[in-house]
Amino acid sequence: MPQREEEGEGAKLGDKEELSRKIKEQKVIVDELSNLKKNRKVYRQQQNSNIFFLADRTQTLSECKSILLEFIDKPRNSESAKSEPRSSEGTLYFKIVYV
C-alpha cells in the first residue's frame, strides 16, 4: 500500500513538472511573437504534418496568450474540474520569416 501512495505522489510531481515546462514554453512563444517587428511573417505548422501555413501575427499572439492563461489557471481549476487546456493536444509550432 505505501508504494501506491508514493507512485501517486510521483505522478502528481511529474504532472506539475510537465505543466511548468509547458508554461515556460508558452511564455517563450508569447514573448517571441510580442517582440516581432510589424513586417515579419508568422507561419503556423499544420498539426501532424511538416507543412507551415501563413498566419496572422496578432491572431496567433492572442491565441498563444489565451493558451498561456489556460495553463496558468489549470492548477486553480484542477480541484474543481479535471479538464485539460485545449492546447494539450500538442505544441504550437511557428516559423518567423524575415522579409
Contacts in CASP RR format, 6 or more apart in sequence:
PFRMAT RR
TARGET T0000
AUTHOR 0000-0000-0000
METHOD contacts of the structure
MODEL  1
MPQREEEGEGAKLGDKEELSRKIKEQKVIVDELSNLKKNRKVYRQQQNSN
IFFLADRTQTLSECKSILLEFIDKPRNSESAKSEPRSSEGTLYFKIVYV
19 71 0 8 1.000
19 74 0 8 1.000
19 75 0 8 1.000
22 71 0 8 1.000
23 68 0 8 1.000
23 71 0 8 1.000
23 72 0 8 1.000
25 91 0 8 1.000
26 64 0 8 1.000
26 67 0 8 1.000
26 68 0 8 1.000
26 71 0 8 1.000
26 87 0 8 1.000
26 92 0 8 1.000
27 68 0 8 1.000
29 64 0 8 1.000
29 92 0 8 1.000
29 94 0 8 1.000
30 61 0 8 1.000
30 64 0 8 1.000
30 65 0 8 1.000
30 68 0 8 1.000
32 96 0 8 1.000
33 42 0 8 1.000
33 57 0 8 1.000
33 60 0 8 1.000
33 61 0 8 1.000
33 64 0 8 1.000
33 94 0 8 1.000
34 61 0 8 1.000
36 42 0 8 1.000
36 57 0 8 1.000
36 96 0 8 1.000
39 99 0 8 1.000
40 57 0 8 1.000
40 96 0 8 1.000
40 97 0 8 1.000
40 98 0 8 1.000
40 99 0 8 1.000
41 54 0 8 1.000
41 57 0 8 1.000
41 96 0 8 1.000
41 97 0 8 1.000
41 99 0 8 1.000
42 54 0 8 1.000
42 55 0 8 1.000
42 56 0 8 1.000
42 57 0 8 1.000
42 60 0 8 1.000
42 94 0 8 1.000
42 95 0 8 1.000
42 96 0 8 1.000
42 97 0 8 1.000
43 52 0 8 1.000
43 53 0 8 1.000
43 54 0 8 1.000
43 55 0 8 1.000
43 94 0 8 1.000
43 95 0 8 1.000
43 96 0 8 1.000
43 97 0 8 1.000
44 52 0 8 1.000
44 53 0 8 1.000
44 55 0 8 1.000
44 60 0 8 1.000
44 92 0 8 1.000
44 93 0 8 1.000
44 94 0 8 1.000
45 51 0 8 1.000
45 52 0 8 1.000
45 92 0 8 1.000
45 93 0 8 1.000
45 94 0 8 1.000
45 95 0 8 1.000
46 52 0 8 1.000
46 53 0 8 1.000
47 89 0 8 1.000
47 90 0 8 1.000
52 93 0 8 1.000
52 94 0 8 1.000
52 95 0 8 1.000
55 94 0 8 1.000
60 94 0 8 1.000
63 92 0 8 1.000
64 92 0 8 1.000
67 85 0 8 1.000
67 86 0 8 1.000
67 87 0 8 1.000
67 92 0 8 1.000
70 85 0 8 1.000
70 86 0 8 1.000
70 87 0 8 1.000
71 85 0 8 1.000
71 87 0 8 1.000
74 84 0 8 1.000
74 85 0 8 1.000
77 83 0 8 1.000
END
